[in-house]
Every structure is written in C-alpha cells, then in structure tokens.
Amino acid sequence: MGLYLSDVLGGPEQIDKGFHKELHAICKQKELYHDKLTNPHDASLNVVFQYPGSLLQPNFTGIKTGRYSRKDKLLIVYVAVAADVLSANDFAFQYASLLKQAIAEGKKFFDKRGIPFSMDDHFALVDKSLSGLSLKE
C-alpha cells in the first residue's frame, strides 16, 4: 500500500522557508524509492506533520494515532513538530527521527490487530529518502 506524508503548516510565513524546501526534497526522494522498498500488501500510513505558526498551533505534543480505515487499510498518525525543530540546522534528520517514531507507532497499532506492516521496510525508505540530498548535518 503506502507511506503518505502530509504537512499542516501553521502559517503563511512557513512557505519557502528552509525546512519547507527540505521537506519537498525528502518527499521527492521518497517517491523515487517507495515502490521498490515497500510491500504493496502492507497496510498504509499517512503521517501528518503539524507545524506551529502564526495561525495554527498543534493542540497536542508528540505523536498520536488517529483514524483507521479498514476498507483502505490506512492509519493516520499525527506528529506535532516543536517550533525549535523548524529552524534546526539538522532539520532533515530530526524530521526523519520523528517519521520513524510515527512508523513505530503505526507498527504497534497494526501488530495489535494482526495487520501486516513491515517497519524495517519503511525505515529503509526513510533512510533512502535522505540519501543523496545535500542537507546539513
């Protein structure tokens, strides 16, 4: 099935910022490797990153699971991104860490219900999505 990445920007000031450009690059890389590294029979995750801004602040901290669609075998996992992460020099690596934590939450959810989902495949996809990018460490 798939790993979907969604972003909720908290304000217009975040468009075209450094972290936003890095997100775009990571997502492009993810699309290149997605079908090669994930099993089409696995359940799907939609990881929704919520970024604080002038108009919107996440109403939670950390990571939480959301709605699950049995029909689509799709779980939504929400990630509240702290404000200091947005301006971090290692944003891409912090993003990848948060994404892996969200994948691990999804894996727990799927395991409890006996639904196939390879955390290792998804972690490999995250790692591959960072490879080849000219990002700051």
Legacy VTK file of the C-alpha trace (Angstrom):
# vtk DataFile Version 3.0
C-alpha trace
ASCII
DATASET POLYDATA
POINTS 137 float
0.000 0.000 0.000
1.984 3.008 1.058
3.556 5.626 3.219
1.981 9.020 2.725
3.424 12.232 4.133
1.230 15.236 4.812
2.024 18.643 6.260
-0.149 21.161 8.048
1.717 24.452 8.065
0.747 26.743 10.914
1.015 29.933 8.912
1.910 31.504 5.567
5.305 32.588 6.906
6.457 28.953 6.639
6.123 28.693 2.882
9.507 28.695 1.117
11.453 28.580 4.390
14.493 26.321 4.593
12.659 23.478 6.324
9.837 23.620 3.771
12.318 23.250 0.909
13.962 20.301 2.684
10.539 18.663 3.095
9.929 18.940 -0.619
13.299 17.342 -1.408
12.718 14.479 1.044
9.261 13.779 -0.376
10.606 13.704 -3.937
13.247 11.171 -2.879
10.617 9.089 -1.047
8.533 8.868 -4.201
11.523 7.592 -6.168
12.098 4.634 -3.833
8.635 3.962 -2.407
7.523 1.141 -4.709
10.951 -0.512 -4.657
11.244 -0.679 -0.868
7.725 -1.262 0.446
5.421 -4.251 0.172
2.174 -3.465 -1.691
0.320 -5.871 0.629
1.298 -3.982 3.789
-1.135 -1.633 5.466
-0.711 2.090 4.769
0.288 5.010 6.959
-0.499 8.659 6.420
1.857 10.603 8.680
0.561 14.132 9.188
3.144 16.594 10.471
1.680 19.664 12.167
3.970 22.710 12.304
3.341 25.631 14.675
2.914 29.041 13.124
1.142 32.373 13.398
-2.308 30.936 12.561
-2.248 27.420 13.940
-0.564 25.539 16.770
-0.809 21.758 17.227
-3.214 21.023 20.104
-1.059 18.133 21.377
2.611 17.274 21.818
4.495 14.304 20.465
2.888 11.629 18.327
-0.635 10.204 18.359
-2.608 7.770 16.261
-5.728 8.946 14.546
-8.430 7.371 12.432
-8.053 3.932 10.867
-9.896 2.918 7.694
-10.402 -0.849 7.497
-11.569 -0.539 3.915
-8.334 1.167 2.815
-6.088 -0.421 5.477
-4.902 3.136 6.208
-3.924 4.576 9.589
-3.374 8.281 10.201
-0.584 9.163 12.630
-0.210 12.781 13.755
3.129 14.363 14.670
3.302 17.702 16.479
6.574 19.329 15.445
8.172 21.593 18.063
8.954 25.160 16.979
12.698 24.762 17.593
12.873 21.901 15.076
11.819 24.240 12.250
14.986 26.310 12.474
17.361 23.487 13.420
20.448 23.013 11.248
19.705 19.284 11.210
16.004 19.624 10.378
16.009 16.732 7.882
17.472 14.342 10.421
15.050 15.428 13.141
12.219 15.042 10.643
13.430 11.520 9.810
13.600 10.675 13.513
10.024 11.878 14.055
8.898 9.976 10.978
10.485 6.773 12.272
8.761 7.269 15.633
5.447 7.656 13.800
6.144 4.492 11.801
6.879 2.645 15.058
3.517 3.841 16.469
1.819 2.572 13.335
3.586 -0.771 13.666
2.281 -1.160 17.259
-1.246 -0.398 16.069
-1.055 -2.891 13.196
0.579 -5.624 15.294
-2.230 -5.457 17.881
-4.717 -6.137 15.105
-2.688 -8.723 13.187
-2.354 -6.470 10.140
0.821 -6.939 8.036
3.201 -3.977 8.119
6.998 -4.025 7.775
8.625 -1.425 9.977
12.056 -2.361 8.595
10.973 -1.675 5.002
9.545 1.692 5.999
12.653 2.627 8.000
14.758 1.736 4.937
12.548 4.030 2.846
13.103 6.899 5.286
16.860 6.354 5.218
16.914 6.161 1.419
14.828 9.348 1.232
17.632 11.221 2.978
20.414 9.719 0.915
21.772 11.796 -1.900
20.333 15.036 -0.582
22.690 17.898 0.095
21.416 18.562 3.591
23.171 19.978 6.631
24.058 17.589 9.416
LINES 1 138
137 0 1 2 3 4 5 6 7 8 9 10 11 12 13 14 15 16 17 18 19 20 21 22 23 24 25 26 27 28 29 30 31 32 33 34 35 36 37 38 39 40 41 42 43 44 45 46 47 48 49 50 51 52 53 54 55 56 57 58 59 60 61 62 63 64 65 66 67 68 69 70 71 72 73 74 75 76 77 78 79 80 81 82 83 84 85 86 87 88 89 90 91 92 93 94 95 96 97 98 99 100 101 102 103 104 105 106 107 108 109 110 111 112 113 114 115 116 117 118 119 120 121 122 123 124 125 126 127 128 129 130 131 132 133 134 135 136
